[in-house]
Structures are given as C-alpha cells and as structure tokens.
Amino acid sequence: MTRLRLPDPHPGSRILGIGVYRPARVVTNDEICARIDSSDEWIRRRSGIVSRRFAGPDETVITMAVEAARKAMAQAGTDPDEIGMVLVATMSFLEQSPAAAPRVAHQLGARAAAGLDIGAACSGFCYALGLADSLVRSGDARAVVVVGSERMSDIVDPRDRGTAFLFGDGAGAVVVGRSDTPGIGPVVWGSEGARHHMIAHDRAWPAVGETPRAGAVLRMAGPEVFRWATRVMPEVSREALRRAGLDVHELAAFIPHQANARIVDAAARSLGLAPHTVVARDVVTSGNTSAASIPLAMEELLARGTLAGGGPALLVGFGAGLTHAAQVVTLP
C-alpha cells in the first residue's frame, strides 16, 4: 500500500510577537449617555468602563488588522514569506464574501498564505490561537498570523441602554511560530447553541429579492449572559490549567475576554488566583472589543511593564453562540 508523505511535525509552538491597533477617537461615558437614559456613575458601577475607542471612516476591520499584524510580525522578526496562514477572528466584518483574511494577508505581503475568517464572536481569538497552534505543530504552517479585529460600533445600536456603553473598536494580533518546547497549551473549547439567542442580531439578512437590511444590530440578554459567563469561565479555565499541567498559583497573568469588569473580577475570585497573578482590566479604557479584547489586554500589560515575557498566562474567551475557549500560553 502506498503511504502518504506527511509534513514533519514539531514539538510545540509559541507566540513570537504581539501588536495592536487602537483607533484615535476616545469616547467617554458622557458622550454615550447623551443618547441613552444613563449616567457615567451607572456605567462605571455596572461595567467598570470609563471610555472606549470608536473607529473612524478609514479605520476598517481590515486596515486595523493589517496594522496590528505588521507590529506583531516586526516584533517576532517574521518575514511575509514565512507566513503560511492568516486567521482573522471577527464578528463585525460586514461583508459576507470575500472574507477579510485573504485581503489582510495580501496587504501584509504574505501573498502565498492561506486566509480564513473565524466567526466565534468574543471567543474568536482563542479559537484562532488553538487552530494556529495545531497548524504549526502539524508542520502545515511555519508561522501563522492570528488577528482579532472589530468595529463593534457598526453593529451596536447607540440608543440601546443595554449594549451601547459596552462595546469599542480595535485590533490585536500575534504571530505563532515553531518552538522546541510548547508555549501554547491545549485549547479547551465548546459551544451551547441552544442559548444562541442570548447574544444575537435582532434580525436576519433579508430574503432573496428583498431590499438590504437596515439597522440590524446586536442585542444581548445582559443578566442571563452574566450568570452564564461567571459559571463557564472558571470551569473552562480550570480544565485548561489541568491540561497544561499547571496549578492556578503558577500563573503570572489572567487575561480573560474583556466583556465587563464585574465578570472579570467574579471569575478571578472563583479561580482563587495567587496575589502575584496580574489580572487584565483593559476593559476600563477599551470597552468590550469582542475578538480583539484578549490580544489588546495582553499587549497593554506587557507594554506598561506590568508583566515580563516568558511567564504563563491563562486566556479565556466567551461570547455569542454561545461559544467559549481557554488555553494557557507563554507570554512573548
């Protein structure tokens, strides 16, 4: 029997570099409150959010992804011809076809790279990171660019008191490459599709022949999502730690999806983190940036010197679908 020739596998992969793009425009709670029945004090108490960034006309899902990825590639010292795959995690890219990732790859100069969009909402970065790890370890790609890029301001109703204050825009990217020792732990992921209605658009695309949809926006059952998230985050986090062979007290950082400061704090308490473990709270000045939130939060901790590279960090995402994912990584 003729046997297939397979790529040479590698013992592990790791994050080699990280980059972000934050839109120029800062939007305060007072600006949000001008359109909803709320106050700065109520928003801070409810979410911990003080401000967020909104993208301008020239700051698109693609352009923000490209800028973040370029920075990550520069930090990693990765040339475009080394990139075998570009994965773009997004829930706010409004073009159904073609996908964003091939265009991002082209603008990065990675003309031969495969390109794929990941539609796992706020879990998208963790999903894409798990796929990138598998691609590199299998030998199918030498290096993979993973990007979370979102313009949530395009899909949120600015007059919806339940969501308008939560979301922001931005992009974060990492380069995943080969490593003699594993730097990305096993991914723990799943979904609960029976609850998909808890975070969802309020209407579908129009039927064939109808006029294009107008004003379809994201709606969320806030209290139900809070209860679900505070249950599922500790569960998948503990399993990710178990599979990585680490104790919770060995973590240098806890970097969860930046949905809401109350959810972040509740999960941190439930896990029983050690006093030295740094908890990411980029949500305070970035809001909920969906698939971009974890790399944005990771870069913020590293950039301001709160963390040194080389330590273990627990990443956990959760969002529409309902999807969830977690893994332990070695910080770049």
C-alpha positions as a printed Julia matrix, in Angstrom:
332×3 Matrix{Float64}:
   0.0    0.0    0.0
   1.36   3.44  -0.96
   1.81   5.66   2.08
   1.21   9.39   2.11
   4.12  11.67   2.83
   3.19  14.0    5.69
   4.86  17.2    6.9
   7.39  16.85   9.7
   5.67  17.62  13.0
   7.14  19.96  15.61
   7.07  19.54  19.37
   5.37  22.84  20.01
   4.52  26.39  19.04
   4.58  29.69  20.86
   3.62  33.34  20.48
   6.62  35.09  18.92
   5.31  38.64  18.74
   2.3   40.81  19.5
   0.91  44.02  18.04
  -2.22  46.14  18.43
  -4.13  48.95  16.8
  -6.25  51.32  18.86
  -8.43  53.85  17.0
  -7.63  57.5   17.59
 -11.07  58.58  18.81
 -11.69  58.19  22.57
 -15.37  58.06  23.53
 -16.25  58.86  27.12
 -19.26  57.68  29.1
 -20.69  61.18  28.97
 -20.82  61.01  25.17
 -22.61  57.65  25.35
 -25.05  58.96  27.97
 -26.13  61.75  25.64
 -28.02  59.1   23.65
 -29.26  56.77  26.39
 -31.01  57.15  29.74
 -27.93  56.57  31.89
 -25.05  58.23  33.71
 -21.29  57.92  33.97
 -21.67  56.61  37.54
 -24.19  53.93  36.45
 -21.97  52.72  33.6
 -18.88  52.51  35.82
 -20.78  50.62  38.51
 -22.4   48.28  36.02
 -19.37  47.52  33.83
 -16.23  49.23  35.12
 -15.91  51.01  31.76
 -14.71  54.62  31.73
 -14.05  55.03  28.0
 -13.67  53.14  24.74
 -12.33  53.77  21.21
 -14.51  54.18  18.1
 -13.01  53.73  14.66
 -13.14  56.48  12.05
 -14.13  56.06   8.39
 -10.63  54.94   7.36
 -10.15  52.58  10.31
 -11.77  49.43   9.0
 -11.69  45.83  10.21
  -9.09  45.16   7.51
  -6.87  48.22   7.98
  -6.81  47.8   11.77
  -5.99  44.09  11.39
  -3.14  44.87   9.0
  -1.58  47.48  11.29
  -1.76  45.2   14.34
  -0.34  42.25  12.38
   2.54  44.32  10.98
   3.58  45.26  14.5
   3.37  41.63  15.65
   5.46  40.47  12.67
   8.06  43.17  13.33
   8.37  42.15  16.98
   8.62  38.48  16.01
  11.13  39.16  13.21
   8.89  37.22  10.84
   9.08  37.83   7.09
   5.9   37.75   4.98
   7.07  34.71   3.03
   7.28  32.73   6.29
   3.54  33.12   6.93
   1.56  30.03   5.95
  -1.86  31.15   7.24
  -3.62  34.33   8.3
  -6.58  33.85  10.67
  -8.85  36.82  11.31
 -11.31  36.49  14.18
 -14.17  38.97  13.83
 -17.91  39.32  14.32
 -18.25  42.83  12.92
 -16.9   42.48   9.38
 -19.97  43.35   7.35
 -19.0   41.75   4.04
 -20.15  38.14   3.83
 -17.84  37.42   0.89
 -14.97  37.61   0.28
 -13.53  37.11   3.75
 -11.25  39.65   5.4
  -8.27  37.32   5.96
  -7.09  36.94   2.33
  -7.09  40.72   1.95
  -5.18  41.11   5.21
  -2.62  38.55   4.0
  -2.22  40.42   0.71
  -1.59  43.74   2.42
   0.95  42.1    4.73
   2.85  40.88   1.68
   2.09  37.25   2.55
   0.86  36.64  -0.98
   1.09  32.82  -0.78
  -0.52  32.49   2.65
  -3.92  30.91   3.16
  -6.57  33.18   4.67
  -9.54  32.29   6.84
 -12.04  34.28   8.93
 -13.08  32.82  12.29
 -16.68  33.56  13.33
 -16.67  32.64  17.01
 -17.52  36.12  18.34
 -15.72  37.04  21.57
 -14.14  33.56  21.76
 -12.7   34.02  18.28
  -9.14  34.87  19.28
  -8.8   31.78  21.5
 -10.35  29.63  18.76
  -7.92  31.01  16.18
  -4.96  30.59  18.55
  -5.89  26.93  19.05
  -6.04  26.41  15.28
  -2.72  28.21  14.78
  -1.03  26.0   17.37
  -2.27  22.88  15.57
  -1.19  24.17  12.16
   2.35  24.89  13.33
   2.77  21.7   15.34
   1.49  19.57  12.46
   4.04  21.13  10.11
   1.35  22.55   7.83
   2.5   26.11   8.51
   5.82  27.54   9.58
   4.17  30.6   11.09
   0.58  31.82  11.48
  -0.73  35.35  11.96
  -3.7   35.43  14.34
  -5.73  38.65  14.43
  -8.8   39.78  16.34
 -10.23  42.87  14.65
 -13.55  44.55  15.41
 -15.65  47.62  14.61
 -18.35  46.89  17.14
 -19.65  50.44  16.74
 -21.02  49.31  13.36
 -23.28  46.62  14.82
 -24.44  48.11  18.13
 -27.47  50.38  18.5
 -26.15  53.66  20.01
 -29.54  54.14  21.72
 -29.75  50.69  23.3
 -29.29  51.18  27.04
 -28.25  47.54  27.44
 -25.36  47.49  24.96
 -24.4   50.99  23.78
 -21.96  51.63  26.64
 -20.26  48.24  26.5
 -18.54  47.96  23.14
 -15.49  49.51  21.47
 -13.32  49.06  18.39
  -9.74  47.91  17.83
  -7.46  45.09  16.72
  -4.82  42.86  18.26
  -2.55  40.31  16.59
   0.07  37.7   17.39
   2.48  35.63  15.33
   2.55  31.94  16.24
   5.66  30.01  15.23
   7.66  26.88  15.93
   9.12  26.14  19.34
  11.18  23.28  20.72
   9.1   23.49  23.9
   5.34  24.03  23.9
   4.34  27.63  24.54
   0.62  27.21  23.82
  -1.3   24.73  25.93
  -4.18  22.53  24.8
  -7.29  24.5   23.93
 -10.48  23.79  25.86
 -13.41  24.88  23.75
 -17.09  24.31  23.16
 -20.44  25.92  22.46
 -24.01  25.94  23.75
 -26.03  26.58  20.62
 -29.36  26.13  22.4
 -28.71  29.52  24.05
 -27.66  31.34  20.89
 -30.49  33.87  21.32
 -28.84  35.41  24.4
 -26.37  37.4   22.25
 -27.65  37.82  18.71
 -28.59  40.18  15.91
 -32.18  41.33  16.17
 -32.99  40.31  12.59
 -31.64  38.1    9.82
 -30.36  39.01   6.38
 -33.28  39.72   4.01
 -34.78  37.05   1.8
 -33.68  36.94  -1.83
 -35.26  39.82  -3.74
 -35.88  41.99  -0.7
 -34.11  45.27  -0.07
 -30.93  45.13   2.03
 -31.43  45.07   5.79
 -31.3   48.37   7.6
 -30.38  48.81  11.22
 -29.83  45.17  12.19
 -27.96  45.41  15.47
 -26.61  43.26  18.27
 -28.9   42.6   21.23
 -27.95  40.92  24.48
 -29.77  39.45  27.45
 -27.4   41.01  29.96
 -28.33  39.3   33.27
 -28.53  35.86  31.64
 -25.16  36.36  29.92
 -23.61  37.47  33.22
 -24.8   34.32  35.01
 -23.64  32.07  32.16
 -20.24  33.73  31.83
 -19.44  33.65  35.54
 -20.22  29.92  35.55
 -18.47  28.84  32.35
 -15.28  30.92  32.69
 -13.98  29.21  35.85
 -14.98  25.78  34.5
 -13.05  26.01  31.23
 -10.19  27.85  32.94
  -9.63  25.04  35.44
  -9.72  22.45  32.64
  -7.21  24.44  30.57
  -4.89  24.59  33.58
  -5.28  20.85  34.16
  -4.48  20.01  30.54
  -1.45  22.32  30.61
  -0.21  20.66  33.8
  -0.18  23.87  35.82
  -1.58  24.92  39.17
  -3.53  28.16  39.34
  -0.93  29.65  41.68
   1.74  29.3   38.97
   0.03  31.8   36.68
   1.77  35.09  36.01
  -1.37  36.56  34.47
  -5.08  36.0   33.95
  -6.19  37.55  30.65
  -9.87  36.88  30.03
 -12.14  38.36  27.39
 -12.76  41.95  28.44
 -16.54  41.86  28.46
 -17.24  43.56  31.74
 -15.1   44.29  34.81
 -17.66  42.63  37.09
 -17.4   39.37  35.11
 -13.59  39.54  35.13
 -13.48  40.1   38.89
 -16.03  37.35  39.6
 -14.03  34.83  37.57
 -10.77  35.85  39.25
 -12.32  35.33  42.7
 -13.76  31.97  41.72
 -10.4   30.71  40.46
  -8.61  31.7   43.66
  -5.7   33.41  41.89
  -2.46  33.99  43.78
  -1.68  37.55  44.95
   1.14  37.84  42.38
  -1.1   36.93  39.42
  -1.85  40.03  37.33
  -5.46  40.34  36.17
  -6.04  42.17  32.87
  -8.59  45.0   33.08
  -8.14  46.71  29.73
 -11.95  46.88  29.57
 -11.8   50.06  31.68
 -10.43  52.15  28.8
 -11.17  49.95  25.77
 -14.64  48.57  26.45
 -15.66  45.2   25.06
 -13.81  44.75  21.76
 -15.02  41.18  21.21
 -12.4   39.05  19.38
  -9.8   41.82  19.75
 -10.07  42.13  23.53
  -7.63  39.42  24.66
  -4.65  40.45  22.49
  -5.33  44.13  23.28
  -5.33  43.33  27.01
  -2.21  41.17  26.72
  -0.27  43.87  24.89
  -1.37  46.52  27.39
   0.03  44.52  30.32
   3.32  43.86  28.52
   3.69  47.41  27.17
   3.35  49.13  30.55
   5.78  46.73  32.2
   3.24  45.07  34.47
   4.38  41.69  33.16
   7.66  40.31  31.88
   7.71  37.99  28.92
   8.18  34.28  29.43
   5.59  33.72  32.15
   2.43  31.62  31.86
  -0.88  33.38  31.22
  -4.38  31.94  31.18
  -6.53  33.17  28.31
 -10.28  32.59  28.27
 -12.92  33.83  25.82
 -16.7   33.57  25.82
 -19.44  35.08  23.71
 -22.2   34.79  21.15
 -23.01  31.3   20.04
 -22.7   30.67  22.97
 -19.01  29.88  22.48
 -16.18  29.51  24.96
 -12.48  28.65  24.81
  -9.41  28.77  27.04
  -5.72  27.92  26.93
  -2.53  28.63  28.84
   0.22  30.41  26.87
   3.77  31.51  27.49
   3.87  35.29  27.16
   6.06  36.64  24.33
